[in-house]
Amino acid sequence: LKGRIGEMRANGNTYGNIGMVWGLRMLSPEAPFTEGVAWDNHAWRKVIVMMTDGNNIVGSPYGSYGRNGTHSVTSNAALDDRLQETCGNMEAMEDGPTVYTITFEATDGGIDDNTQALYEACAINGGRHEHVKTSQDLINVFRDIAQELSNLHIKS
């Protein structure tokens, strides 16, 4: 299994807005995943950690919205707009999730300044954004986030 995983190569497109929406859905008490606790249940902290190694790219011939040319998402900028809208909606939520974002600079330079700014703006409700360039930096950032989330706070 490890050998097969080692053979895998990234070759695709990035739909960050879809990942962020599904992260939110996983935390929600509403369908399709009804296991989430109520948003106003302060015994739980709802957190999304969103990472990307590339700019939002509309793929061809199919994308997250179906066959390209049959839907309204026709540009990379439209994907950026949808991610920005999703993050804005989460920030406006009462008791919305904490969002940590990470942009990982792949060896081919797959992250531009616009994407970094987009993900930085999406780090909301006590979260933060990190831009990393090495695997070790990425490990350290995940370790730091885990440490932050594991700190216990007792309130009376």
NORGI-V271253 format. One record per pair of residues at least 12 apart in sequence whose ideal C-beta (glycine too) atoms are under 10 Angstrom apart, sorted by the first residue. I is the first residue (numbers start at 1). J is the second residue. D is the distance in Angstrom with one decimal. If there is no record, write none. Layout:
# NORGI-V271253
I&J&D + I&J&D
This chain:
# NORGI-V271253
10&53&7.3 + 10&54&8.3 + 10&106&7.9 + 10&108&9.9 + 10&110&9.3 + 12&54&8.8 + 12&57&8.4 + 12&59&6.8 + 13&54&8.0 + 13&55&9.6 + 13&56&8.2 + 13&57&4.2 + 13&58&6.8 + 13&59&3.5 + 13&60&8.3 + 13&62&9.6 + 13&63&6.7 + 13&64&8.6 + 13&76&9.3 + 13&79&9.1 + 14&52&6.0 + 14&53&7.9 + 14&54&4.4 + 14&55&6.4 + 14&56&5.2 + 14&57&5.2 + 14&58&9.5 + 14&59&8.8 + 14&76&9.0 + 14&79&7.9 + 14&110&8.4 + 14&111&10.0 + 14&115&8.8 + 15&52&9.8 + 15&56&6.5 + 15&57&8.1 + 15&58&8.3 + 15&59&8.1 + 15&63&6.8 + 15&64&4.5 + 15&65&8.6 + 15&73&8.8 + 15&79&6.1 + 15&82&8.8 + 15&83&8.8 + 16&50&7.2 + 16&51&9.5 + 16&52&5.4 + 16&54&8.7 + 16&55&8.7 + 16&56&5.3 + 16&57&9.8 + 16&79&7.0 + 16&80&8.2 + 16&82&8.7 + 16&83&4.9 + 16&86&9.0 + 16&87&9.8 + 16&101&9.2 + 16&103&9.9 + 16&115&8.2 + 16&118&7.9 + 16&119&7.7 + 16&122&8.7 + 17&56&7.2 + 17&64&8.4 + 17&73&9.0 + 17&78&9.2 + 17&79&5.7 + 17&80&8.0 + 17&81&8.4 + 17&82&4.0 + 17&83&4.0 + 17&84&8.4 + 17&85&7.9 + 17&86&5.5 + 17&87&9.0 + 17&118&10.0 + 18&56&9.6 + 18&63&9.2 + 18&64&4.7 + 18&65&8.7 + 18&79&8.6 + 18&82&8.5 + 18&83&8.9 + 18&86&9.3 + 19&48&9.2 + 19&50&6.3 + 19&51&8.8 + 19&52&7.8 + 19&64&9.5 + 19&83&8.8 + 19&86&9.7 + 20&48&7.1 + 20&50&5.8 + 20&52&9.9 + 20&82&8.9 + 20&83&6.0 + 20&85&10.0 + 20&86&4.9 + 20&87&6.8 + 20&89&9.9 + 20&90&7.9 + 20&99&8.0 + 20&101&9.1 + 20&119&9.8 + 20&122&7.2 + 21&64&9.8 + 21&82&8.5 + 21&83&9.0 + 21&86&5.7 + 21&89&9.6 + 21&90&9.7 + 22&48&9.7 + 23&46&9.8 + 23&47&9.3 + 23&48&4.1 + 23&49&8.2 + 23&50&6.3 + 23&86&9.4 + 23&90&9.3 + 23&97&7.9 + 23&99&8.2 + 24&36&9.8 + 24&46&9.0 + 24&48&6.8 + 24&86&7.3 + 24&87&9.8 + 24&89&8.5 + 24&90&6.2 + 24&93&9.0 + 24&96&8.7 + 24&97&6.8 + 24&99&9.2 + 26&46&9.3 + 26&48&8.3 + 26&97&9.9 + 27&39&8.5 + 27&44&9.2 + 27&46&4.5 + 27&47&8.1 + 27&48&7.1 + 27&90&9.8 + 27&96&9.3 + 27&97&5.6 + 28&46&8.8 + 28&97&9.4 + 29&41&8.7 + 38&95&8.5 + 39&93&7.0 + 39&94&7.1 + 39&95&4.4 + 39&96&7.4 + 39&97&8.8 + 40&94&7.4 + 40&95&5.1 + 41&95&8.4 + 42&95&7.6 + 42&155&8.5 + 45&97&8.5 + 45&98&6.7 + 45&126&9.1 + 45&149&7.3 + 45&153&9.2 + 46&90&9.9 + 46&93&9.9 + 46&95&8.0 + 46&96&7.8 + 46&97&4.2 + 46&98&7.0 + 46&99&9.6 + 46&125&9.1 + 47&97&6.0 + 47&98&4.8 + 47&99&7.6 + 47&100&7.0 + 47&125&9.1 + 47&126&9.1 + 47&127&7.5 + 47&145&8.5 + 47&148&9.4 + 47&149&6.2 + 48&87&9.9 + 48&90&8.1 + 48&96&9.8 + 48&97&5.2 + 48&98&7.4 + 48&99&4.8 + 48&100&7.2 + 48&101&8.6 + 48&122&9.2 + 48&123&9.9 + 48&124&9.4 + 48&125&9.7 + 48&127&7.9 + 49&98&9.3 + 49&99&8.0 + 49&100&4.7 + 49&101&7.9 + 49&102&7.2 + 49&127&8.3 + 49&141&9.4 + 49&142&7.8 + 49&145&6.1 + 49&146&9.3 + 49&149&8.9 + 50&83&9.3 + 50&87&9.2 + 50&99&6.6 + 50&100&7.2 + 50&101&5.0 + 50&102&7.2 + 50&103&9.6 + 50&119&7.3 + 50&122&7.1 + 50&123&8.8 + 50&127&9.2 + 50&129&9.6 + 51&100&8.8 + 51&101&7.4 + 51&102&4.1 + 51&103&7.6 + 51&104&6.2 + 51&119&8.8 + 51&130&9.3 + 51&132&9.2 + 51&138&8.0 + 51&141&8.9 + 51&142&8.7 + 52&83&9.6 + 52&101&8.1 + 52&102&7.6 + 52&103&5.9 + 52&104&7.0 + 52&106&9.8 + 52&110&8.6 + 52&111&7.4 + 52&115&7.1 + 52&116&9.9 + 52&118&9.4 + 52&119&6.8 + 53&102&9.2 + 53&103&7.7 + 53&104&4.5 + 53&105&7.7 + 53&106&4.7 + 53&107&9.8 + 53&108&9.4 + 53&110&5.8 + 53&111&7.2 + 53&132&9.9 + 53&138&9.5 + 54&103&9.1 + 54&104&8.8 + 54&105&9.9 + 54&106&6.8 + 54&108&8.9 + 54&109&9.9 + 54&110&4.0 + 54&111&6.8 + 54&112&9.6 + 54&115&7.8 + 55&76&6.6 + 55&79&8.9 + 55&80&8.3 + 55&103&9.5 + 55&110&6.5 + 55&111&6.5 + 55&112&5.6 + 55&114&7.4 + 55&115&4.7 + 55&116&9.7 + 55&118&9.0 + 56&73&9.9 + 56&75&9.4 + 56&76&5.3 + 56&77&8.4 + 56&78&8.6 + 56&79&3.7 + 56&80&5.4 + 56&81&9.5 + 56&82&8.5 + 56&83&6.7 + 56&114&9.4 + 56&115&7.2 + 56&118&8.2 + 57&75&10.0 + 57&76&5.7 + 57&79&7.6 + 57&110&9.2 + 58&73&6.5 + 58&74&6.8 + 58&75&6.3 + 58&76&5.8 + 58&77&9.4 + 58&78&7.5 + 58&79&6.4 + 63&79&8.9 + 64&79&8.8 + 65&78&9.8 + 65&79&9.7 + 65&82&9.9 + 76&114&9.4 + 76&115&9.7 + 77&114&9.1 + 79&118&9.9 + 80&114&7.1 + 80&115&7.8 + 80&117&9.9 + 80&118&5.8 + 81&118&9.7 + 83&115&9.4 + 83&118&6.2 + 83&119&8.4 + 83&121&9.5 + 83&122&6.9 + 84&117&10.0 + 84&118&6.3 + 84&121&7.1 + 84&122&7.5 + 86&99&10.0 + 86&122&8.1 + 87&99&7.0 + 87&101&8.8 + 87&118&8.3 + 87&119&8.9 + 87&121&6.6 + 87&122&3.8 + 87&123&8.7 + 87&124&6.4 + 88&121&8.7 + 88&122&8.8 + 88&124&8.9 + 90&122&8.2 + 90&124&6.4 + 90&125&7.6 + 91&121&9.2 + 91&122&8.5 + 91&124&4.5 + 91&125&6.7 + 92&124&9.7 + 93&124&9.7 + 93&125&8.6 + 95&125&9.1 + 96&124&7.4 + 96&125&5.6 + 97&124&8.2 + 97&125&6.4 + 97&126&9.6 + 97&127&8.4 + 98&123&8.9 + 98&124&7.4 + 98&125&4.7 + 98&126&4.7 + 98&127&4.7 + 98&128&9.4 + 98&148&9.5 + 98&149&8.7 + 99&119&9.5 + 99&122&5.9 + 99&123&5.7 + 99&124&4.9 + 99&125&6.4 + 99&126&8.8 + 99&127&4.5 + 99&128&9.2 + 99&129&9.1 + 100&119&9.9 + 100&122&9.5 + 100&123&6.2 + 100&124&9.5 + 100&126&9.2 + 100&127&4.3 + 100&128&6.1 + 100&129&7.6 + 100&130&7.8 + 100&141&8.6 + 100&142&9.4 + 100&144&9.5 + 100&145&5.4 + 100&148&8.6 + 100&149&8.9 + 101&116&9.4 + 101&118&8.7 + 101&119&4.1 + 101&120&6.9 + 101&121&8.8 + 101&122&5.2 + 101&123&4.7 + 101&124&9.0 + 101&127&7.1 + 101&128&7.9 + 101&129&4.6 + 101&130&7.6 + 101&131&9.3 + 102&119&7.6 + 102&123&9.2 + 102&128&9.6 + 102&129&7.3 + 102&130&5.2 + 102&131&7.6 + 102&132&6.5 + 102&137&9.6 + 102&138&7.1 + 102&141&5.9 + 102&142&8.0 + 102&145&8.5 + 103&115&6.3 + 103&116&5.2 + 103&117&9.8 + 103&118&9.0 + 103&119&5.2 + 103&120&8.3 + 103&129&7.4 + 103&130&7.7 + 103&131&4.7 + 103&132&7.5 + 103&133&9.7 + 104&130&9.2 + 104&131&8.0 + 104&132&5.5 + 104&133&7.8 + 104&134&9.1 + 104&135&8.7 + 104&137&8.5 + 104&138&5.8 + 104&141&9.1 + 105&131&6.9 + 105&132&6.9 + 105&133&4.4 + 105&134&8.5 + 105&137&9.3 + 105&138&9.8 + 106&133&9.2 + 107&133&9.4 + 111&131&7.3 + 111&132&9.9 + 111&133&9.4 + 115&131&9.6 + 116&129&7.8 + 116&131&5.6 + 117&129&9.2 + 119&131&8.1 + 126&148&9.2 + 127&145&8.7 + 127&148&9.4 + 128&141&9.5 + 128&144&9.3 + 128&145&8.5 + 128&148&8.9 + 130&142&9.5 + 130&144&8.2 + 130&145&8.5
